[in-house]
Amino acid sequence: MRNSKVTIFLLSFFFLLAVFFIPEKAFAAIGDRATPYSAWDYHKFTLQEFKTDTPQVVDLQQFDMYFGEDANKIIQSEDESNQVPAADEQWILMGFDISYISGPDEPLVAADLIYSDYNFFTTGGQKITPIATASFTDQYAGLDELDVNLNRGESSEVWYGILVKKSAGLPVIRIGTGVNQATGAINYKWFTTDPSYLEPVVTSKATASSYNSIKLTWTPATGVDGYDIYRSTSSAGTFTKISSTTDPTAYYTNTGLNTGTTYYYKIQTYFTFDNGEKIYGAFSPVVSAKPVLAVPASPKAASASYSSIKTSWTAVSGASGYEVSRATSSTGTYSLVGNTTTATSLTNTGLSTNKVYYYKIRAYRMVGTTKVYGGYTTVVSAKPIPSVPTNFKAASASYSSIKTSWTAVSGASGYEVFRATSSTGTYSLVGKTTTATSFTNTGLSTNKLYYYKIKAYRMVGTTKVYSGYTTVVSAKPIPSVPTNFKAARYSSTSIKTTWSAVTGASGYEVYRTTSSTGTYSLVKNTTSLYFTNTGLTTGRTYYYKARSYKLVGTLKVYSGWTAVSSARP
């Protein structure tokens, strides 16, 4: 709460304060705090000045302030023996409410909290040793820093009168609020006694948020209503107010900027009185940034073939294109190998099989005829290896064999086929091929499921450089489908079906229907290679299909069906 009594002094002392009040420099100099709080707000904190002190929780509220001639008159009326200030000196009179909230069961002396010879500093960080301290014998009698003793739970007014050089300005109070038990270092809090003081933004940061915007963030100030934001294109240039915000999250995004141009920012806090009058804090330190393109996200490098690597990344908003650079070691010299436009991938060809290559990518935006670059991605690497065979298949070739097949891989010297009896089991090498793109695995158990995967390889000298494995495929050996299956008229009431023998078959089953889409019924189970179906209706069309089977114990393991063949007796 700001005291109306002192606001009448603001304009008259504004110039003096502007000269001497530079808070952003003051406390960096002594390394304790970048800026004080305003003491005209309520504060509750823990008091501890030395390692051996027991912490005490106190409340502090400055409620009144006099300086200049007003203070000189009050001090003289309190006690005529108080020193008369010289022309370059002034008395400063300050009233505080202090409450002892919690701590040890011993009195808290006001001077333990604020002691005139110890706790007052200039805004430049220099300790103020008063020329004299006031004696109070009238309305403030018994309320000075040495007379006020507070037991736990008690409160009191306390008055401080100090004679200082006018050049010292209005003092800042430094109070110890804790001690690092390991190092003995004291933590301080700072309080200004200046009624017109407004806490400035101390820490701010400007960062590019896109190719045409900058995000400004800062540490919120205490006791302010809002922030005015100023911008310039030169650190020493003219700053122009571009926005004002009351957002407590303390950030602002400046859009519509030029890519690659450096912009400078500073922030000024403000407080608005009920009558609409505003007061302002000091400007924050200047920070700068330039809008740049984002770094491409999700950079990847992967082998595309035995002699090429494909790099890829996510598109960057506002980018005119991308550049891909390559090296043969992660910390080596990178050379440009690809300049793309809107594409978000590049395949680098003509590489050595099994050699590791390193890549980094950056986006650029054309500003006139100039390329303005974003940052590089993290380095990604890969080595060219043969591609994984595609269209990998496994199918029964007979009652005891399975045929695997695949599409040829460019640059492959050969292929290796692996087999297991479960999808997650141990795979063993069962076949090496050279340029062939199929392999028939023989000597298998009828109706047992087998799992296969393959990989390609390329010979580099005497070394086999492998591709990755295909996905796993499976099949089981079953009898082959009978070939050359035919149905033909045998007589006016019979049709003869014939077929070729199937290796390993125990027998054959023939099925018949009187409609091409009808239900087929078994009409013959035989070990012969033909079947004559008699007792048929002359002129009627009959449809036939057949399959072979092999007995495994008492189980019939069937082949697939033949194609349908029809005839009329």
C-alpha positions as CSV (number, residue, x, y, z in Angstrom):
1,M,0.0,0.0,0.0
2,R,1.5,3.4,-1.1
3,N,1.3,6.2,1.4
4,S,-0.5,9.3,0.0
5,K,1.5,11.5,2.3
6,V,4.7,11.0,0.3
7,T,3.3,11.0,-3.2
8,I,3.5,14.9,-3.2
9,F,7.3,14.6,-3.1
10,L,7.5,12.4,-6.2
11,L,7.8,15.0,-8.9
12,S,10.2,17.2,-6.9
13,F,12.6,14.3,-6.3
14,F,12.2,12.6,-9.6
15,F,15.3,14.1,-11.1
16,L,17.4,13.3,-8.1
17,L,16.2,9.7,-8.1
18,A,16.8,9.3,-11.8
19,V,20.4,10.4,-11.2
20,F,21.2,8.2,-8.3
21,F,18.7,5.3,-8.4
22,I,20.1,2.6,-10.7
23,P,19.0,-0.7,-9.1
24,E,20.1,-3.1,-11.8
25,K,23.8,-2.2,-11.1
26,A,23.6,-1.9,-7.3
27,F,23.3,-5.4,-6.2
28,A,25.2,-7.2,-8.9
29,A,28.1,-5.2,-7.5
30,I,27.8,-6.9,-4.1
31,G,26.6,-10.2,-5.4
32,D,23.6,-10.6,-3.1
33,R,20.5,-9.8,-5.2
34,A,19.9,-8.2,-8.5
35,T,17.3,-5.8,-7.2
36,P,15.5,-5.0,-3.9
37,Y,11.9,-5.4,-3.2
38,S,9.7,-2.4,-2.6
39,A,9.5,-2.0,1.2
40,W,6.1,-0.3,0.8
41,D,4.6,-3.7,0.4
42,Y,4.0,-6.3,3.1
43,H,6.9,-8.8,3.7
44,K,7.2,-11.8,5.8
45,F,10.5,-13.6,6.0
46,T,13.0,-15.5,8.2
47,L,15.7,-13.4,9.9
48,Q,19.1,-15.0,10.3
49,E,22.3,-13.0,9.9
50,F,24.9,-15.3,11.3
51,K,25.4,-19.1,11.3
52,T,25.0,-19.3,15.1
53,D,21.7,-17.3,15.0
54,T,18.4,-19.2,15.6
55,P,16.1,-18.2,12.7
56,Q,13.2,-15.8,13.6
57,V,10.1,-15.3,11.4
58,V,9.2,-11.6,11.2
59,D,6.8,-9.2,9.4
60,L,8.0,-5.9,8.0
61,Q,5.9,-3.0,6.7
62,Q,7.2,0.5,6.0
63,F,4.3,2.8,6.5
64,D,5.8,6.3,6.5
65,M,8.7,8.2,5.0
66,Y,10.1,11.8,5.3
67,F,13.1,13.3,3.8
68,G,14.5,16.7,2.9
69,E,13.2,19.7,4.7
70,D,10.1,17.8,6.1
71,A,12.4,15.3,7.8
72,N,14.8,18.1,9.0
73,K,11.9,19.9,10.8
74,I,10.5,16.7,12.4
75,I,13.9,15.7,13.6
76,Q,14.6,19.1,15.1
77,S,11.2,19.1,16.9
78,E,11.9,15.7,18.4
79,D,15.2,16.8,20.0
80,E,16.9,20.1,19.6
81,S,20.2,18.4,20.2
82,N,19.9,16.5,16.9
83,Q,22.5,17.7,14.4
84,V,21.5,20.4,12.0
85,P,22.3,19.2,8.4
86,A,24.8,20.9,6.2
87,A,23.7,22.1,2.8
88,D,24.6,18.8,1.1
89,E,23.1,16.7,3.9
90,Q,19.5,15.7,4.8
91,W,17.7,13.7,7.5
92,I,15.7,10.7,6.4
93,L,12.9,9.6,8.8
94,M,11.3,6.1,8.3
95,G,8.5,4.4,10.1
96,F,8.1,0.6,10.2
97,D,5.6,-1.8,11.6
98,I,7.5,-4.9,12.9
99,S,6.0,-8.1,14.2
100,Y,7.8,-11.0,15.8
101,I,5.9,-14.1,14.5
102,S,7.9,-17.1,15.6
103,G,11.3,-18.1,16.8
104,P,13.2,-18.6,20.1
105,D,11.6,-17.4,23.3
106,E,13.8,-14.3,23.7
107,P,13.1,-10.7,22.8
108,L,13.7,-9.4,19.3
109,V,15.4,-6.0,19.4
110,A,14.4,-3.8,16.4
111,A,18.1,-3.1,15.8
112,D,18.6,-6.9,15.3
113,L,16.3,-6.5,12.3
114,I,17.4,-3.1,10.9
115,Y,20.4,-1.4,12.5
116,S,21.2,2.1,11.2
117,D,25.0,1.6,11.2
118,Y,24.9,-1.8,9.4
119,N,21.8,-2.4,7.2
120,F,21.5,0.7,5.0
121,F,23.1,0.8,1.6
122,T,23.0,3.1,-1.4
123,T,21.3,1.9,-4.6
124,G,24.9,1.6,-6.0
125,G,25.7,-1.1,-3.4
126,Q,27.8,1.0,-1.0
127,K,27.1,0.7,2.7
128,I,25.8,3.9,4.3
129,T,27.3,4.9,7.6
130,P,25.0,7.6,9.0
131,I,26.6,11.0,9.8
132,A,24.3,10.9,12.8
133,T,21.3,9.0,14.1
134,A,18.3,10.9,15.5
135,S,17.3,11.1,19.2
136,F,13.6,10.8,19.8
137,T,12.2,12.6,22.9
138,D,8.7,13.7,21.6
139,Q,6.0,11.8,19.7
140,Y,8.5,9.0,18.7
141,A,10.0,8.7,22.1
142,G,10.7,5.0,23.0
143,L,10.1,3.9,19.4
144,D,13.7,4.0,18.1
145,E,15.7,0.9,17.0
146,L,17.3,0.3,20.4
147,D,14.2,0.9,22.6
148,V,11.8,-1.5,20.8
149,N,12.0,-5.0,22.2
150,L,9.4,-7.6,20.9
151,N,8.5,-10.8,22.5
152,R,7.2,-13.6,20.3
153,G,3.8,-12.7,19.1
154,E,4.2,-8.9,19.7
155,S,4.2,-6.0,17.2
156,S,5.3,-2.4,17.4
157,E,6.1,0.8,15.4
158,V,9.8,1.5,15.0
159,W,11.3,4.8,13.8
160,Y,14.7,5.4,12.2
161,G,16.2,8.8,11.7
162,I,19.6,9.0,9.9
163,L,21.6,12.0,8.7
164,V,23.2,11.2,5.3
165,K,24.7,13.0,2.3
166,K,22.0,14.0,-0.2
167,S,24.0,12.2,-2.8
168,A,23.4,8.9,-1.1
169,G,19.8,9.1,-2.2
170,L,17.1,7.1,-0.3
171,P,18.6,4.0,1.4
172,V,18.1,0.4,0.5
173,I,17.9,-2.1,3.4
174,R,19.8,-5.3,3.4
175,I,18.6,-8.1,5.8
176,G,20.1,-11.5,6.3
177,T,17.5,-14.2,5.7
178,G,19.4,-17.4,6.1
179,V,22.9,-19.0,6.2
180,N,24.3,-21.8,4.2
181,Q,25.4,-24.1,7.0
182,A,28.1,-25.7,4.8
183,T,29.8,-22.6,3.5
184,G,28.6,-19.9,5.9
185,A,27.4,-17.7,3.0
186,I,24.5,-15.4,4.0
187,N,21.4,-15.1,1.9
188,Y,20.1,-11.5,1.8
189,K,16.8,-9.9,0.9
190,W,16.7,-6.2,-0.1
191,F,14.1,-3.5,0.6
192,T,13.9,0.0,-0.8
193,T,12.7,2.8,1.3
194,D,11.9,4.9,-1.8
195,P,8.1,5.5,-1.9
196,S,8.3,6.1,-5.7
197,Y,10.4,3.0,-6.3
198,L,8.9,0.4,-8.7
199,E,10.6,-2.9,-9.0
200,P,12.1,-3.3,-12.5
201,V,12.4,-6.4,-14.6
202,V,15.8,-7.8,-13.7
203,T,16.2,-10.9,-15.7
204,S,14.9,-11.2,-19.3
205,K,15.6,-13.2,-22.3
206,A,14.9,-12.9,-26.0
207,T,15.0,-16.0,-28.2
208,A,13.9,-16.7,-31.8
209,S,10.6,-18.5,-31.8
210,S,10.3,-18.8,-35.6
211,Y,11.7,-17.4,-38.8
212,N,9.8,-14.2,-38.3
213,S,9.2,-13.9,-34.5
214,I,11.0,-13.5,-31.2
215,K,9.8,-14.6,-27.8
216,L,10.6,-12.3,-24.9
217,T,10.4,-13.8,-21.4
218,W,11.2,-12.2,-18.0
219,T,11.1,-12.8,-14.3
220,P,7.9,-11.1,-13.0
221,A,8.3,-8.0,-10.8
222,T,6.6,-7.6,-7.5
223,G,4.0,-4.9,-7.0
224,V,3.6,-3.8,-10.6
225,D,0.5,-3.5,-12.8
226,G,2.1,-4.2,-16.1
227,Y,5.0,-4.0,-18.5
228,D,5.8,-1.8,-21.4
229,I,8.0,-3.4,-24.1
230,Y,10.4,-1.4,-26.2
231,R,12.3,-2.4,-29.3
232,S,15.2,-1.1,-31.4
233,T,17.3,-2.5,-34.3
234,S,20.5,-1.2,-32.6
235,S,21.6,-1.6,-29.0
236,A,22.4,2.1,-28.8
237,G,19.6,3.2,-31.1
238,T,16.2,4.7,-30.4
239,F,13.8,2.3,-28.6
240,T,10.2,2.5,-29.5
241,K,7.3,1.1,-27.4
242,I,5.7,-1.7,-29.3
243,S,3.4,-3.3,-26.8
244,S,2.2,-3.3,-23.2
245,T,1.0,-6.3,-21.3
246,T,-0.5,-7.1,-17.9
247,D,-0.1,-10.9,-18.4
248,P,1.3,-12.4,-15.1
249,T,3.0,-15.2,-17.0
250,A,5.5,-12.5,-18.2
251,Y,6.1,-13.2,-21.8
252,Y,5.5,-11.5,-25.2
253,T,5.9,-12.8,-28.7
254,N,6.9,-10.2,-31.3
255,T,5.8,-11.3,-34.7
256,G,6.1,-10.1,-38.3
257,L,9.9,-9.6,-38.1
258,N,12.6,-10.0,-40.7
259,T,14.6,-13.2,-40.8
260,G,18.2,-12.7,-39.8
261,T,17.7,-9.1,-38.4
262,T,18.9,-8.5,-34.8
263,Y,16.3,-6.9,-32.6
264,Y,17.0,-5.3,-29.2
265,Y,14.5,-5.2,-26.4
266,K,14.1,-3.6,-23.0
267,I,11.1,-3.7,-20.6
268,Q,9.8,-1.1,-18.2
269,T,7.4,-1.8,-15.3
270,Y,4.6,0.5,-14.4
271,F,2.1,1.0,-11.6
272,T,-1.2,2.9,-12.0
273,F,-2.7,4.9,-9.1
274,D,-6.4,5.2,-8.6
275,N,-6.4,8.6,-10.2
276,G,-4.9,7.2,-13.3
277,E,-1.4,8.6,-12.7
278,K,1.4,6.1,-13.6
279,I,4.9,5.6,-12.2
280,Y,7.5,3.6,-13.9
281,G,10.4,1.4,-12.9
282,A,13.8,1.4,-14.4
283,F,14.3,-0.2,-17.7
284,S,15.5,-3.8,-17.8
285,P,18.9,-4.6,-19.2
286,V,18.8,-4.8,-23.0
287,V,18.5,-8.3,-24.6
288,S,18.6,-9.2,-28.2
289,A,17.8,-12.0,-30.7
290,K,17.2,-12.4,-34.3
291,P,14.4,-14.4,-36.0
292,V,15.9,-17.6,-37.4
293,L,14.6,-20.7,-38.9
294,A,14.0,-23.6,-36.5
295,V,16.4,-26.5,-36.6
296,P,14.9,-29.3,-38.6
297,A,13.4,-31.9,-36.2
298,S,13.7,-35.6,-36.3
299,P,16.8,-35.9,-38.5
300,K,17.5,-39.5,-39.6
301,A,20.0,-41.3,-41.7
302,A,19.5,-44.9,-42.9
303,S,21.0,-47.1,-45.6
304,A,19.0,-47.0,-48.9
305,S,21.2,-49.5,-50.7
306,Y,24.6,-51.0,-50.7
307,S,25.9,-47.6,-52.1
308,S,23.5,-45.0,-50.8
309,I,22.1,-43.4,-47.6
310,K,18.8,-41.6,-47.3
311,T,18.6,-38.7,-44.9
312,S,15.2,-37.3,-43.8
313,W,13.8,-34.6,-41.5
314,T,10.7,-32.7,-40.6
315,A,9.7,-29.6,-42.6
316,V,10.6,-26.2,-41.1
317,S,8.0,-23.4,-41.3
318,G,9.2,-20.6,-43.6
319,A,12.1,-22.6,-45.1
320,S,13.1,-22.0,-48.7
321,G,15.2,-25.1,-48.7
322,Y,17.6,-27.3,-46.9
323,E,21.3,-28.2,-47.1
324,V,22.7,-31.6,-46.2
325,S,26.4,-31.8,-45.2
326,R,28.5,-35.0,-44.8
327,A,31.7,-36.1,-43.1
328,T,33.5,-39.4,-42.5
329,S,33.8,-38.8,-38.8
330,S,31.4,-37.1,-36.3
331,T,33.9,-34.3,-35.6
332,G,35.4,-34.2,-39.1
333,T,35.1,-31.6,-41.8
334,Y,31.6,-31.5,-43.2
335,S,31.0,-30.9,-46.9
336,L,27.8,-29.9,-48.7
337,V,26.4,-33.0,-50.5
338,G,22.9,-31.9,-51.2
339,N,20.8,-28.7,-51.6
340,T,17.1,-29.4,-51.7
341,T,14.2,-27.1,-52.1
342,T,11.0,-28.1,-50.4
343,A,11.9,-31.8,-50.2
344,T,12.5,-33.2,-46.7
345,S,14.7,-36.0,-47.7
346,L,17.9,-36.6,-49.7
347,T,19.5,-39.8,-50.9
348,N,23.2,-39.6,-51.1
349,T,24.6,-42.0,-53.7
350,G,28.0,-43.4,-54.8
351,L,29.1,-44.4,-51.3
352,S,31.3,-47.2,-50.1
353,T,29.5,-50.3,-48.7
354,N,29.8,-50.7,-45.0
355,K,31.6,-47.3,-44.4
356,V,30.0,-45.0,-41.8
357,Y,29.0,-41.5,-43.0
358,Y,27.9,-38.6,-40.8
359,Y,25.3,-36.0,-41.7
360,K,23.8,-32.8,-40.4
361,I,21.1,-30.7,-41.9
362,R,20.1,-27.0,-41.8
363,A,17.2,-25.0,-43.2
364,Y,17.6,-21.7,-45.0
365,R,15.3,-18.9,-46.1
366,M,15.9,-16.6,-49.0
367,V,15.9,-12.9,-48.0
368,G,16.3,-11.1,-51.2
369,T,19.3,-12.9,-52.8
370,T,20.8,-13.9,-49.5
371,K,20.4,-17.3,-47.8
372,V,19.7,-16.9,-44.1
373,Y,20.4,-20.1,-42.3
374,G,18.9,-21.9,-39.3
375,G,21.1,-24.0,-37.0
376,Y,22.3,-27.5,-37.7
377,T,20.6,-30.6,-36.5
378,T,22.4,-33.0,-34.3
379,V,24.7,-35.3,-36.3
380,V,23.1,-38.6,-37.5
381,S,25.0,-41.4,-39.1
382,A,24.5,-44.6,-41.2
383,K,26.5,-46.9,-43.4
384,P,25.4,-48.3,-46.8
385,I,24.5,-52.0,-46.6
386,P,22.5,-54.2,-49.0
387,S,18.7,-53.6,-48.8
388,V,16.5,-56.1,-47.1
389,P,15.0,-58.5,-49.7
390,T,11.4,-57.7,-50.5
391,N,8.4,-59.9,-51.3
392,F,9.7,-62.7,-49.2
393,K,7.4,-65.8,-49.3
394,A,7.3,-69.4,-48.1
395,A,5.0,-72.1,-49.5
396,S,4.9,-75.8,-49.5
397,A,6.7,-77.4,-52.4
398,S,5.9,-81.0,-51.5
399,Y,4.9,-83.2,-48.6
400,S,8.6,-82.8,-47.3
401,S,9.8,-79.5,-48.7
402,I,9.1,-75.7,-48.6
403,K,10.1,-73.2,-51.2
404,T,11.1,-69.7,-50.2
405,S,11.4,-66.9,-52.7
406,W,12.1,-63.1,-52.8
407,T,12.9,-60.2,-55.1
408,A,16.5,-59.6,-56.1
409,V,18.5,-57.0,-54.1
410,S,20.6,-54.6,-56.1
411,G,24.3,-55.2,-55.5
412,A,23.8,-58.4,-53.5
413,S,26.4,-61.1,-53.9
414,G,24.1,-63.7,-52.4
415,Y,21.4,-64.5,-49.8
416,E,21.2,-66.6,-46.6
417,V,18.1,-68.5,-45.5
418,F,17.4,-69.2,-41.8
419,R,14.8,-71.5,-40.3
420,A,13.2,-72.2,-36.9
421,T,10.4,-74.3,-35.6
422,S,8.8,-71.3,-33.8
423,S,8.6,-67.6,-34.7
424,T,10.7,-66.6,-31.7
425,G,12.9,-69.7,-31.6
426,T,16.5,-70.2,-32.6
427,Y,17.1,-69.7,-36.3
428,S,19.7,-71.8,-38.1
429,L,21.2,-71.3,-41.5
430,V,19.7,-73.8,-43.9
431,G,20.5,-72.4,-47.3
432,K,23.1,-70.2,-49.0
433,T,22.5,-69.0,-52.5
434,T,24.4,-66.8,-54.9
435,T,22.3,-64.9,-57.4
436,A,19.3,-67.2,-57.1
437,T,16.2,-65.6,-55.6
438,S,14.5,-68.8,-54.3
439,F,15.5,-71.8,-52.1
440,T,13.7,-75.1,-51.6
441,N,14.2,-76.6,-48.1
442,T,13.9,-80.4,-48.3
443,G,13.7,-83.3,-45.8
444,L,11.0,-81.7,-43.7
445,S,8.2,-83.3,-41.7
446,T,4.7,-83.3,-43.3
447,N,2.3,-80.8,-41.8
448,K,4.8,-79.3,-39.4
449,L,5.0,-75.5,-39.3
450,Y,8.4,-74.0,-40.2
451,Y,9.5,-70.3,-39.9
452,Y,11.9,-68.6,-42.2
453,K,13.8,-65.3,-42.6
454,I,16.5,-64.3,-45.0
455,K,19.1,-61.6,-45.4
456,A,21.2,-60.4,-48.4
457,Y,24.9,-59.9,-48.3
458,R,27.6,-58.2,-50.4
459,M,31.2,-59.3,-50.6
460,V,33.6,-56.4,-49.7
461,G,37.0,-58.0,-50.2
462,T,36.7,-61.2,-48.1
463,T,34.0,-59.7,-45.8
464,K,30.3,-60.4,-46.1
465,V,28.3,-57.2,-45.4
466,Y,24.8,-58.2,-44.5
467,S,21.4,-56.5,-45.0
468,G,18.9,-56.7,-42.2
469,Y,16.6,-59.6,-41.9
470,T,13.2,-59.9,-43.7
471,T,10.1,-60.3,-41.6
472,V,9.4,-63.9,-40.6
473,V,7.2,-66.0,-42.9
474,S,6.0,-69.5,-42.3
475,A,4.6,-72.6,-44.1
476,K,4.2,-76.3,-43.6
477,P,4.9,-79.2,-46.0
478,I,1.8,-80.8,-47.4
479,P,1.2,-83.0,-50.4
480,S,1.3,-81.3,-53.8
481,V,-1.9,-80.6,-55.7
482,P,-2.5,-83.3,-58.3
483,T,-1.6,-82.0,-61.8
484,N,-3.2,-82.7,-65.2
485,F,-6.6,-83.2,-63.6
486,K,-9.3,-83.9,-66.3
487,A,-12.9,-85.0,-66.5
488,A,-14.1,-86.5,-69.9
489,R,-17.2,-88.4,-71.2
490,Y,-16.6,-92.1,-70.9
491,S,-20.1,-93.3,-71.9
492,S,-23.7,-92.1,-72.1
493,T,-24.0,-92.6,-68.4
494,S,-20.4,-92.2,-67.1
495,I,-17.5,-89.7,-66.8
496,K,-13.8,-90.6,-66.3
497,T,-11.5,-88.4,-64.2
498,T,-7.7,-88.7,-64.4
499,W,-4.6,-87.0,-62.8
500,S,-0.9,-87.3,-62.4
501,A,0.7,-89.0,-59.4
502,V,1.7,-86.9,-56.5
503,T,5.0,-87.8,-54.8
504,G,4.4,-89.1,-51.2
505,A,0.7,-89.2,-51.6
506,S,-1.2,-92.0,-49.7
507,G,-4.3,-91.5,-51.8
508,Y,-6.7,-89.1,-53.6
509,E,-10.2,-87.9,-53.1
510,V,-12.6,-86.9,-55.9
511,Y,-15.5,-84.6,-55.3
512,R,-18.5,-83.8,-57.6
513,T,-21.4,-81.4,-57.9
514,T,-24.0,-80.6,-60.6
515,S,-23.5,-76.8,-60.5
516,S,-20.3,-74.8,-60.9
517,T,-21.3,-73.0,-57.7
518,G,-22.9,-75.9,-55.9
519,T,-21.8,-78.0,-52.9
520,Y,-19.2,-80.7,-53.7
521,S,-19.6,-84.1,-52.3
522,L,-17.0,-86.9,-52.0
523,V,-17.6,-89.5,-54.6
524,K,-14.3,-91.5,-54.5
525,N,-11.4,-92.2,-52.2
526,T,-8.7,-94.1,-54.2
527,T,-5.0,-94.8,-54.5
528,S,-5.5,-95.0,-58.3
529,L,-4.7,-92.2,-60.8
530,Y,-8.2,-92.3,-62.3
531,F,-11.9,-92.7,-61.3
532,T,-14.8,-93.6,-63.6
533,N,-18.1,-92.2,-62.3
534,T,-21.0,-94.3,-63.5
535,G,-24.8,-94.1,-63.4
536,L,-25.0,-90.5,-64.5
537,T,-27.8,-88.7,-66.4
538,T,-27.1,-88.4,-70.1
539,G,-26.6,-84.8,-71.2
540,R,-26.3,-83.4,-67.8
541,T,-23.1,-81.4,-66.8
542,Y,-21.1,-82.7,-63.9
543,Y,-18.3,-80.7,-62.1
544,Y,-15.2,-82.4,-60.5
545,K,-12.2,-81.5,-58.4
546,A,-9.7,-83.6,-56.5
547,R,-7.0,-83.4,-53.9
548,S,-4.2,-85.7,-52.6
549,Y,-3.5,-86.7,-49.1
550,K,-0.8,-88.3,-47.0
551,L,-1.4,-90.3,-43.9
552,V,0.6,-89.1,-40.9
553,G,-0.2,-91.7,-38.3
554,T,-4.0,-91.7,-38.5
555,L,-4.3,-88.1,-39.7
556,K,-4.9,-87.3,-43.3
557,V,-2.9,-84.3,-44.4
558,Y,-4.4,-82.8,-47.6
559,S,-3.1,-81.0,-50.5
560,G,-4.9,-78.1,-52.0
561,W,-7.7,-78.5,-54.6
562,T,-7.2,-79.0,-58.3
563,A,-8.9,-76.7,-60.7
564,V,-12.5,-77.7,-61.4
565,S,-13.0,-79.8,-64.6
566,S,-16.5,-80.6,-66.1
567,A,-18.0,-83.0,-68.6
568,R,-21.3,-84.5,-69.8
569,P,-22.1,-88.2,-70.3
